[in-house]
Structures are given as C-alpha cells and as structure tokens.
Amino acid sequence: MTSHGKRAAIGVIAASAALALSSCAPQAPTATEGTPAGAGDETLTIATTTDVVNYNPLIGNSRSDYWVTNLMYPHLLSIDDDGSKSPQLAVEWGYVDDTTGFYEIRDDVTWSDGEPVTADDVAYTMNAVKQDAPAGTYYGQMGNFASAEAVSDTRVEITLSQPDSSIVEEIGFWGNVVPQHVFEPAGSVAEFANDGSDGGWVSAGPYVLTGVQVGQSYTLDRVEDYPLVEGGTPIPAQVVYRVYPDVNTEILALQSGEVDVIANSLPPAQVEQLRNTAGIEVVEVTGLGYAHMTYNMQQADLAKVEVRQALAHAADYEAIRSVVLQGQAVSTGSSPLMPVLSKYYDDGITEYEYDPGMSRDLMEQAGYTAGADGMFPVSFRLLYSLQDPVTSQWAQLVKDGAAEAGIAIELQGLERNTYLARTNEGDYDIYAGNFAIMDDPVTNFSLSYLPGGAINYTYVDDPELNGLIAEAGSTFDEDEKIELMREAARIVHEQVYDNVMYTQNLYVAHSSEWTGFVSKPSELLSIVNPESIAGASKVAD
C-alpha cells in the first residue's frame, strides 16, 4: 500500500529496522574497561566549513546547524535513496482518515537527562512550531496542520485543516523532536536560542554537545543509551566537528590525518584525485536535490517573463555539467521534477536551449534596446555562497553566457551564513545555489512556489499554479497526483519560476582508518547521519 493510499497505514516493524542496521554494522572494537560492550574510546573528527548559527533545530538552516543538532534531536522518519521514508523514532505512521494522521513511536528512547521520550514531546514540538512559526522548512510544511495530540505514551494523532496526502511523511522526516520539559519553559520555540547557557544540552540522539569554540570546533560526547544503533551504544566516544575556511583546507587536513571525515561533498575535480590517494576512501552518496537559479520577481525587470526566459536561454547548461561538474551531473530537462523521482518525472519537459541570440530577441520583446556596445540597459546581482566551490565556478559561466546575450550580471560571492541571511531577506536579483533534498513533489512545490513558501525565492504567486498544487496535495489518488504535478512543473518551466540546472550524486571522503559508515541520500545526511556516525569504528591495527 502506498503512502498515498486513502486511509493508508504504513506499518513498519521496529525489529526490521534493527536488522537492517545490523546488516550494515561494522565489527566493533574491543571494549576497554568501563566502556559498554561494542563501544570504543576513539574520537571521530569531522571537517566542516561553517560555524553553527542556531542550536535550536526548529530554526537552524546552515549545514553545520543540521549536522550538529541532528545528533541530538531525533526525527520521526528517515529517508531512503529513492525518497521513500523509513523508521527512526516512529515505527508506524499513516492516516486514520483524510484529515487525521498518526505516528506510533518507540518506547525505548530516553533524553540524556533520563526523561523518557514520549508522544507528549512529539505533540508539543508540532504544536509549538505551528503556534510560534519559526523560520524554516519545518514550519513551511505545516499549512494544513491544525493540531497534534498524544493519545497514549507512544501514539500521536494529528488533525489537518484539510486533506493532505503528503504531510504525515514530510513533517515526520523534516521535523526534529525536542524535549518538552526543556523547550516549553523557555517560551517561544522561534526565539529560544538553545545555546547551552541554561545548563547544557539535552539529547535523545547518539551524542550530546558539550563544548563550543566558535570558529574552531564543536565537541559532542557519546550518550550511552541509543537503541537505534546495534548494541544500543554509539561506538565513537566523542565526535568533534572542526571548522575550516574552505574545502581545499579540509582535504589537506584529511590527508594529514588531522580529520577523519569531510562532511560536505567534494568538488568534482577532487573526486578522482582522492580516489587515488592512499589512506582515503571516497563514498558516492545518492543525490535527491538539484542546483538551480531563481529570479527575484520583486525586481521590476525580472517580473517580466521574457527577461527570465532570456536569462534561462543565456546559460550553457551542458558546458556547466561537463566542465565544472566533469560529467558527474545530469539534466533534469530544466524541470523541478527530477529523474530519480521516476513516477513523477516527465521527459516531455526539455532543457532550456543555450541560445544567446534567442535571449537577445526575448529582451527586445520585453521592450529593451541594446546600446552601441551590444549590452541592454539592465544589470542583475547574482548571489552565491563562497563555501560552495561548484556554484562559485558555474556562476562565472552564467555571467559569461549572459554577457554574450547582452545582459550584465554582477557576481556577489558571500560567506555562507551571510548568503543565507541575504537570501531570507530577499536581498538579491538572482539566487544561485542548491537544495539537498527535494523528496516529495507536492511539498517541494508548496515550499518553492506558493505565496509565503519558505523557499519561494522567485516570489511567485500564480493562481493556476497555486490551484494545481493545492489540488495535488488534497488527493490520495496517486495517478491523479502525478498528472497534476506534471502540469504544475510545465508552468514552472514555461514561466521560468525556477531554472533547474542539473541533479547529481555526491561524493564524500573519509579516512580508511575508519569503517562502518552507512550512507543516506543528500549532503545533509550522507555518512554523517546519526546512525552512521554512531556505528562507525576505527579499523583494528
């Protein structure tokens, strides 16, 4: 029975999850005196390029925020390579009826201060996010969420304001669960810093944050009781995230033995080099996201569809994929429905043709006349993160292609957290970047293209598109949902509400002195997901 089946109940047996984990689990090192059986006394050191901005997982938005807080605050669901959901804190989930969803959670998980994790924590988290509206993806998915109630210690039921066939799995996957007894006394979850200043952090993951040196490192110590890993105890005694200025410095640190893992994905040019480097393992990670550009329609010139189309036809996508990505990326047909989502993918949507001459014609149709220098009287600021080496490279190719079409682009590379802040403020003309996980088309379109969507960086408000997304979200008929989303994707493509450039699998690297990592799709999860880190072990000498 699919997740879209009416009155579906997706039963997932916890024992099956445990068996799946054990099949991937490494050979544990010999325990030292006073160390739980199966656990070691080693420190796993991981490289990142950004500091943590928010310790509150309900509002965090940088990769380092996610990687650190993910080790402390569990999700109800995890994700597989094809975007389907699998158990984490929840063992069963689905719908009681069209407007009532449910989760059945494990009964053997405790917070690091000894309090049990119960359905009350889950219901509190959901209700608080809905009430306090913290910025971010979690709240952005709760448009049809009305309330949650703990009907027993292990069962949560959610009431929806209207039928929504995606919401149970999406908020189950994207939303962390936080301890009610810690967060509720602090007031609004949108304002609670959760910075450890009130006595430290409380975790229900495999690790708990114990030390912070801003600009340098984040230290997490093992939580002895973590039932989601074989043996019930994480193997590394400590995890340290170390901050480096860029990926090249991270690679040098990995080669020298200063770190054991690079958390962020490798630039394509470094993949083959590291594959051939003794002492380093390269792991391929399934990609569920895409790279894209969006054009801010709050800017008068970009509000004209012909200008957006001109920009779309001024980018050489094949050159970007072959030169910058070195063939490690594929086209989506300029569609936000990716090939990996095979049920939804529509090969009738084709990639924008690179044609600077067509771009010039479109600019003239929009009412612009080129000067004697061949340039039109417009200029656009393209924002990107300096910590994203791939986007940093293709942004230059975009600028060059636009210049051929007579359109001036000013590149503005920013430190990642500044880039995120500017993006949230709408302070850009063109946003260039990527999303790590676009797993459910209805939810992704709702966030990206509905008015007020958390990642609606085009600021689009198209009544026809809005209606298609709403209709798709309320149907439990999979075939109907697929056709509605394909029609929505055609509108996004024709109107250039999103310029999707490519999708790719990712590559990460770790020291061959460590083994047992379990890869999950996307850079957010990769080999730094909680089960993977908790189950990694040092190779015996």
DABEL-V176418 format. One record per residue. RES is the residue in three letters. NEAR is the number of other C-alpha atoms within 12 Angstrom. Layout:
# DABEL-V176418
res:near
RES:NEAR
RES:NEAR
This chain:
# DABEL-V176418
res:near
MET:14
THR:22
SER:31
HIS:34
GLY:25
LYS:26
ARG:26
ALA:27
ALA:27
ILE:30
GLY:25
VAL:24
ILE:21
ALA:25
ALA:20
SER:18
ALA:29
ALA:24
LEU:16
ALA:19
LEU:31
SER:24
SER:16
CYS:22
ALA:31
PRO:31
GLN:26
ALA:33
PRO:29
THR:21
ALA:21
THR:16
GLU:11
GLY:12
THR:21
PRO:25
ALA:22
GLY:31
ALA:38
GLY:32
ASP:27
GLU:30
THR:29
LEU:43
THR:36
ILE:41
ALA:45
THR:47
THR:37
THR:40
ASP:34
VAL:37
VAL:30
ASN:31
TYR:40
ASN:42
PRO:47
LEU:44
ILE:35
GLY:38
ASN:39
SER:38
ARG:37
SER:39
ASP:32
TYR:39
TRP:45
VAL:51
THR:46
ASN:43
LEU:45
MET:39
TYR:43
PRO:48
HIS:45
LEU:45
LEU:36
SER:39
ILE:33
ASP:26
ASP:27
ASP:26
GLY:32
SER:28
LYS:36
SER:34
PRO:36
GLN:45
LEU:43
ALA:43
VAL:35
GLU:36
TRP:42
GLY:41
TYR:35
VAL:24
ASP:24
ASP:31
THR:32
THR:32
GLY:43
PHE:42
TYR:45
GLU:39
ILE:40
ARG:36
ASP:21
ASP:23
VAL:36
THR:31
TRP:33
SER:29
ASP:22
GLY:17
GLU:20
PRO:27
VAL:39
THR:36
ALA:35
ASP:32
ASP:40
VAL:45
ALA:41
TYR:33
THR:47
MET:43
ASN:34
ALA:37
VAL:42
LYS:33
GLN:22
ASP:25
ALA:25
PRO:32
ALA:30
GLY:32
THR:37
TYR:41
TYR:39
GLY:36
GLN:41
MET:42
GLY:33
ASN:31
PHE:35
ALA:27
SER:28
ALA:35
GLU:29
ALA:27
VAL:19
SER:20
ASP:23
THR:30
ARG:31
VAL:39
GLU:36
ILE:42
THR:30
LEU:29
SER:19
GLN:24
PRO:32
ASP:44
SER:43
SER:49
ILE:46
VAL:49
GLU:43
GLU:43
ILE:44
GLY:42
PHE:38
TRP:42
GLY:43
ASN:41
VAL:48
VAL:46
PRO:42
GLN:30
HIS:22
VAL:30
PHE:30
GLU:23
PRO:14
ALA:20
GLY:18
SER:26
VAL:36
ALA:29
GLU:24
PHE:28
ALA:26
ASN:35
ASP:26
GLY:21
SER:14
ASP:14
GLY:12
GLY:20
TRP:36
VAL:40
SER:44
ALA:42
GLY:48
PRO:47
TYR:43
VAL:39
LEU:39
THR:27
GLY:24
VAL:26
GLN:16
VAL:16
GLY:18
GLN:21
SER:28
TYR:36
THR:29
LEU:38
ASP:35
ARG:39
VAL:40
GLU:36
ASP:31
TYR:37
PRO:33
LEU:45
VAL:42
GLU:33
GLY:26
GLY:29
THR:33
PRO:48
ILE:49
PRO:44
ALA:35
GLN:33
VAL:40
VAL:40
TYR:45
ARG:38
VAL:33
TYR:30
PRO:24
ASP:28
VAL:32
ASN:25
THR:22
GLU:37
ILE:38
LEU:24
ALA:28
LEU:35
GLN:28
SER:18
GLY:24
GLU:25
VAL:34
ASP:43
VAL:48
ILE:47
ALA:47
ASN:43
SER:45
LEU:40
PRO:35
PRO:33
ALA:23
GLN:28
VAL:27
GLU:21
GLN:18
LEU:29
ARG:24
ASN:14
THR:21
ALA:17
GLY:22
ILE:31
GLU:30
VAL:35
VAL:35
GLU:30
VAL:34
THR:34
GLY:41
LEU:41
GLY:40
TYR:40
ALA:42
HIS:41
MET:39
THR:46
TYR:43
ASN:37
MET:32
GLN:22
GLN:26
ALA:17
ASP:28
LEU:33
ALA:24
LYS:28
VAL:32
GLU:28
VAL:40
ARG:41
GLN:42
ALA:42
LEU:52
ALA:45
HIS:35
ALA:38
ALA:42
ASP:33
TYR:38
GLU:29
ALA:26
ILE:35
ARG:28
SER:20
VAL:20
VAL:28
LEU:34
GLN:22
GLY:21
GLN:29
ALA:31
VAL:30
SER:37
THR:38
GLY:30
SER:44
SER:43
PRO:54
LEU:46
MET:39
PRO:30
VAL:33
LEU:29
SER:19
LYS:22
TYR:31
TYR:28
ASP:29
ASP:22
GLY:17
ILE:28
THR:23
GLU:31
TYR:34
GLU:24
TYR:29
ASP:24
PRO:29
GLY:24
MET:26
SER:36
ARG:35
ASP:25
LEU:30
MET:36
GLU:25
GLN:18
ALA:24
GLY:18
TYR:24
THR:20
ALA:24
GLY:13
ALA:9
ASP:14
GLY:21
MET:23
PHE:31
PRO:20
VAL:29
SER:25
PHE:34
ARG:30
LEU:37
LEU:41
TYR:42
SER:34
LEU:28
GLN:36
ASP:35
PRO:32
VAL:37
THR:36
SER:31
GLN:30
TRP:36
ALA:38
GLN:29
LEU:27
VAL:43
LYS:33
ASP:25
GLY:31
ALA:41
ALA:30
GLU:29
ALA:37
GLY:36
ILE:41
ALA:28
ILE:33
GLU:24
LEU:30
GLN:28
GLY:30
LEU:26
GLU:24
ARG:32
ASN:28
THR:24
TYR:29
LEU:33
ALA:22
ARG:25
THR:32
ASN:23
GLU:20
GLY:26
ASP:26
TYR:36
ASP:37
ILE:42
TYR:45
ALA:43
GLY:40
ASN:36
PHE:32
ALA:33
ILE:39
MET:39
ASP:37
ASP:44
PRO:44
VAL:45
THR:41
ASN:39
PHE:44
SER:43
LEU:34
SER:38
TYR:42
LEU:34
PRO:24
GLY:25
GLY:29
ALA:33
ILE:38
ASN:34
TYR:41
THR:43
TYR:34
VAL:36
ASP:25
ASP:23
PRO:15
GLU:21
LEU:32
ASN:30
GLY:24
LEU:32
ILE:41
ALA:31
GLU:27
ALA:35
GLY:38
SER:30
THR:30
PHE:29
ASP:26
GLU:25
ASP:17
GLU:22
LYS:30
ILE:30
GLU:25
LEU:31
MET:40
ARG:34
GLU:33
ALA:43
ALA:44
ARG:30
ILE:30
VAL:37
HIS:34
GLU:28
GLN:35
VAL:41
TYR:45
ASP:45
ASN:46
VAL:39
MET:47
TYR:44
THR:39
GLN:38
ASN:34
LEU:37
TYR:37
VAL:46
ALA:48
HIS:46
SER:37
SER:29
GLU:26
TRP:37
THR:36
GLY:36
PHE:43
VAL:34
SER:38
LYS:37
PRO:37
SER:39
GLU:39
LEU:40
LEU:40
SER:43
ILE:41
VAL:48
ASN:39
PRO:44
GLU:47
SER:35
ILE:49
ALA:50
GLY:44
ALA:48
SER:37
LYS:33
VAL:21
ALA:15
ASP:8
